[in-house]
C-alpha cells in the first residue's frame, strides 16, 4: 500500500464514523419527538368512566360461541 491509499482509507473510515454518529443523533432526536408526541396524546385522552356507573349484569359472561 502506498501512502496515498492509506490516507484515503483513513479519511473514508473517519467519514463513516461521522456519518454513523450523525445518524444516531438524528435517530435519538426522532425518538424524543415521538415520545413527547405520545405523551401529549395520552394526556389529551378523556378520563375513563369508572365501572361502578355500568349496570351490574355487564361483564359477567363471555360469549365463546360467536
Buried (B, 14 or more C-beta within 10 A) or exposed (E): EEEEEEEEEEEEEEEEEEEEEEEEEEEEEEEEEEEEEEEEEEEEEEEEEEEEEEEEEEEEEEEEEE
